Amino acid sequence: MTPGPVLLWVRHPPHATVHFSEGIRVAAMASALGTPVRLLFIADGVRALVEGQEPYRLGPPVDKSLRDIVTSERPALVHAPSLGGRGLGPENLSRGIPFRLVDDAEVADLLLESAQAVPL
């Protein structure tokens, strides 16, 4: 049995710390080296995908940062309860980033299927 992908657990807002940018850098490097990577946006990490932010003031736009990591075949995984708990819905997320909503049970499955889980 081959190990599953590395699951990067994005749980911090995009501009408060370096967690998001460093996590994306790790994901891009792992992906470039052929390691399958999945990004799970949970807790305040869901804010990284909200439409209409001005991340270019602090770094490259989030959709450009995720371009080679998140695809329609490997969408960003967005924890639906975290999104709802912040008064947000799918309509608030960037249209340029493919995503799939996941619930608590799916998060548990993702953790079990992953070769490694890295909280960011």
Phi, psi and omega in degrees: 000127179277145180292152179285187182287167171280129180257115176264120188262094183276110186235003179249150177297156190292334188244001184279327182218183177273000183306313183295307184296320178291323177296319178293323177297316178297316180298317180295318179294315180298317180297318179296331179272004176092006178276124178294133183232138172237140177250124176249120178261117187220160182054222181290350177298336179298336181295341179295336185260003182291133179294147171087006176287167178242060184293342181297342178289336182246351182169187180294151177305145183303317182296327177288322179297328184266358189310314184269355183258317182254123180226175177296331176281332179231071184290159171297139178261121185245122180289108185301317178298326177293320179297308180297324179294346178253014179071024181245158176224177180304328180294344179272352184273154182302134178285345182272000183239115176296133180217161175224131177284140178230152178255184183300319181296320178292325176297317178299317178297318179300318179297318180291328183275347186276145175293320178211150174239127183240110177283134178243000000 
